[in-house]
Amino acid sequence: MSTSTAPRSPSRPIAGTAPTPRRFGNPSVGDLAIAIDAEGLAAHEPALRDVADAALRAGLSPVLAAVLADATQPDVARLRAFGLLSASLAATGPAADRAARIDAAA
């Protein structure tokens, strides 16, 4: 009789192989979520500020963006803000973020 183990979840990195912190939008907020899970919020402050900035450019909640960008806020509040903003950003897609960058540059 062979014993089968369930495959490792793709959302969990293998121990010792946590993703390298990346700037928001390159490659994705999903990668940032995995890195935050593995390393915590403090290790990714610049990327979290990028998410907050992108959320503001996309017209999302300024309150959630402020909570996410403020390192003095409780982690639970920041994680919730990250979840809500990243889901909304994902729903609006890269075209909306691209348009916001173009408007900001004008």
C-alpha positions as CSV (number, residue, x, y, z in Angstrom):
1,M,0.0,0.0,0.0
2,S,1.5,3.4,-1.0
3,T,1.2,6.3,1.3
4,S,0.4,9.6,-0.4
5,T,0.9,13.0,1.2
6,A,-1.0,16.0,0.0
7,P,0.9,18.4,-2.2
8,R,2.3,21.5,-0.5
9,S,-0.1,24.4,-0.8
10,P,1.2,27.0,-3.4
11,S,0.3,29.8,-1.0
12,R,2.9,28.6,1.5
13,P,6.6,28.9,0.7
14,I,8.9,26.1,1.6
15,A,10.8,26.9,4.8
16,G,13.8,29.0,4.1
17,T,12.6,30.1,0.6
18,A,10.5,33.1,1.5
19,P,9.9,35.4,-1.5
20,T,12.1,38.4,-1.9
21,P,10.3,41.6,-1.1
22,R,9.2,43.4,-4.3
23,R,7.6,46.7,-5.1
24,F,3.9,46.7,-5.6
25,G,2.7,45.9,-9.1
26,N,5.8,44.0,-10.0
27,P,5.0,41.2,-10.1
28,S,1.8,41.1,-7.9
29,V,0.1,41.9,-4.7
30,G,-0.3,38.1,-4.3
31,D,3.4,37.7,-4.0
32,L,3.5,40.5,-1.4
33,A,0.8,38.7,0.6
34,I,2.8,35.5,0.7
35,A,5.9,37.5,1.7
36,I,4.0,39.2,4.5
37,D,2.7,35.8,5.7
38,A,6.2,34.5,5.8
39,E,8.1,37.5,7.2
40,G,5.6,40.0,8.7
41,L,4.5,43.5,7.8
42,A,7.6,45.2,9.1
43,A,9.8,43.5,6.5
44,H,7.7,45.1,3.7
45,E,7.0,48.7,4.7
46,P,8.0,50.2,1.3
47,A,5.8,47.8,-0.6
48,L,2.9,48.4,1.8
49,R,3.2,52.2,1.1
50,D,3.2,51.4,-2.6
51,V,0.0,49.5,-2.2
52,A,-1.5,52.3,-0.2
53,D,-0.4,54.8,-2.9
54,A,-1.9,52.6,-5.7
55,A,-5.1,52.3,-3.8
56,L,-5.4,56.1,-3.5
57,R,-4.7,56.5,-7.2
58,A,-7.4,54.0,-8.0
59,G,-9.9,56.0,-5.9
60,L,-10.2,53.4,-3.1
61,S,-10.7,54.2,0.6
62,P,-8.2,56.8,1.9
63,V,-8.9,55.6,5.4
64,L,-7.8,52.0,4.6
65,A,-4.8,53.4,2.7
66,A,-3.8,55.5,5.7
67,V,-4.1,52.6,8.1
68,L,-2.1,50.3,5.8
69,A,0.7,52.9,5.4
70,D,0.9,53.7,9.1
71,A,3.4,51.4,10.8
72,T,2.1,52.5,14.3
73,Q,-1.3,51.0,13.6
74,P,-2.0,47.5,15.0
75,D,-1.0,44.7,12.7
76,V,-4.5,43.2,12.7
77,A,-5.9,46.5,11.4
78,R,-3.1,46.8,8.8
79,L,-3.6,43.2,7.6
80,R,-7.4,43.8,7.2
81,A,-6.7,47.0,5.3
82,F,-4.2,45.2,3.1
83,G,-6.7,42.4,2.4
84,L,-9.5,44.8,1.5
85,L,-7.3,47.1,-0.7
86,S,-5.5,44.3,-2.5
87,A,-8.8,42.6,-3.3
88,S,-10.2,45.9,-4.7
89,L,-7.0,46.5,-6.6
90,A,-7.1,43.0,-8.1
91,A,-10.8,43.6,-9.1
92,T,-9.9,46.8,-10.8
93,G,-7.0,45.2,-12.7
94,P,-3.7,46.5,-14.0
95,A,-5.4,48.7,-16.6
96,A,-6.9,50.9,-13.8
97,D,-3.6,51.2,-12.1
98,R,-1.9,52.1,-15.4
99,A,-4.5,54.8,-16.0
100,A,-4.0,56.2,-12.5
101,R,-0.2,56.4,-13.1
102,I,-0.8,58.2,-16.4
103,D,-3.2,60.7,-14.8
104,A,-0.8,61.3,-12.0
105,A,2.0,62.0,-14.4
106,A,-0.1,64.5,-16.4
